[in-house]
Amino acid sequence: MAGLFDQIKIKGLSLPNRIVMPPMATGMATEDGEVTDRHITHYVARAKGGVGLIIIEHTYVSEDGKAHKGQLGLYDDKLIPGLRRLVAAVHAEGTGVIIQLTHVGAAASRNITGGQPGGPSEILHPRGSEIPHALTVPEMKTIAAKFGEAAHRAVAAGVDSVELHGAHGFLLCQFLSPYTNRRTDEYGGDLTGRLRFPVEVIKEVKTRLGKNMPLFYRFGADDMLEGGLTRQEAKLAAQQLEQDGVDVFDVSGGLGGDGQRNHTEQGYYVPLAAGIKEVVQVPVIGVGHITEPEYADRIIREGKVDLVAVGRLLLSNPDFPKQAAVKLGIKL
Ligand SMILES: Cc1cc2nc3c(=O)[nH]c(=O)nc-3n(C[C@H](O)[C@H](O)[C@H](O)COP(=O)(O)O)c2cc1C
């Protein structure tokens, strides 16, 4: 079995090791969502530290999908040159780089977007500030197209691929969750219905990616909320998403699990990821307070996950990967 410092090739993407920097919002973008020099310094430091893949923080695909101030955007061609600079700087260190695309949906705040949020149904989001309107089918088609356009811009900027944000209560997660999706049309109801919109987005995005670019999906594999998506149903959803074109599952919490607060247990979402790995053929990323190199290496060797994401530790210690190699006796 491969270990933490073994290379991995996922379709056309070759990574020097299995340590991933998961998407982490920095709040460093300009008002318009543009990349700043601070982003470049921030990500290049982690690339120099030896991480194998950087997933750039969540980036809104349309202005009504913006979550917070300082968020990166990719809703307009004017945002391509900044991203191109960032991607080139990371690539210069030999590190892979993809970008997470997102829409905040029902959890939008009027202060940020200037309008009423839209989501699958008129149900208050657990983190929402007001009841959203139920998106009409034409509105949903527009959003799906915006995801596709943003993917196109990302590719034009030179990324190795993109990740769709389908976790932590963002729009794709809202559609899959029976808690927020109470629609009675073909976009609600059973699993196939609730997956219909995420699958339409996947299709839009896939046509914009290069043929050999693997599509990553941040998958909320448990809503951790009464009335939400269960682990059992999430496994079935993952199988369907795999069939519909997901090439890598980056497993995290769903509607009620933003995954970053008050968890101190080593690998707290790894069992969730291992459960998804049992039912899919494609690579799976595990995350959740992974801080010990031996643990990270072991869960890969045991076949629980294929890659590990190290979040907050990389924020405080960009050199973690290099130090981990020394600790494991690996010569880089
Ligand atoms: C400051 C911060 C910002 C985050 N932003 C995002 C994000 O943009 N997209 C996302 O999917 N997860 C986001 N997360 C969750 C992380 O990707 C990761 O799953 C989480 O921090 C758990 O990993 P860790 O325990 O190694 O930090 C964020 C986490 C933190 C701490």
The ligand as a Gaussian input file, in Angstrom:
#p B3LYP/6-31G(d) Opt

LIG

0 1
 C      -10.435000      29.609000       8.332000
 C      -11.098000      28.442000       7.667000
 C      -11.738000      28.643000       6.460000
 C      -12.352000      27.562000       5.815000
 N      -12.905000      27.745000       4.576000
 C      -13.379000      26.679000       3.893000
 C      -13.772000      26.803000       2.531000
 O      -13.635000      27.851000       1.904000
 N      -14.289000      25.707000       1.920000
 C      -14.393000      24.500000       2.550000
 O      -14.869000      23.531000       1.944000
 N      -13.975000      24.352000       3.819000
 C      -13.451000      25.389000       4.494000
 N      -12.943000      25.206000       5.749000
 C      -12.854000      23.830000       6.313000
 C      -11.460000      23.243000       6.017000
 O      -11.293000      23.004000       4.629000
 C      -11.227000      21.915000       6.762000
 O      -12.146000      20.960000       6.300000
 C      -11.364000      22.070000       8.270000
 O      -10.595000      23.180000       8.736000
 C      -10.942000      20.802000       9.003000
 O       -9.592000      20.509000       8.790000
 P       -8.481000      20.836000       9.929000
 O       -8.999000      20.231000      11.211000
 O       -7.223000      20.162000       9.451000
 O       -8.365000      22.316000      10.036000
 C      -12.349000      26.269000       6.414000
 C      -11.702000      26.099000       7.637000
 C      -11.074000      27.160000       8.266000
 C      -10.354000      26.920000       9.565000

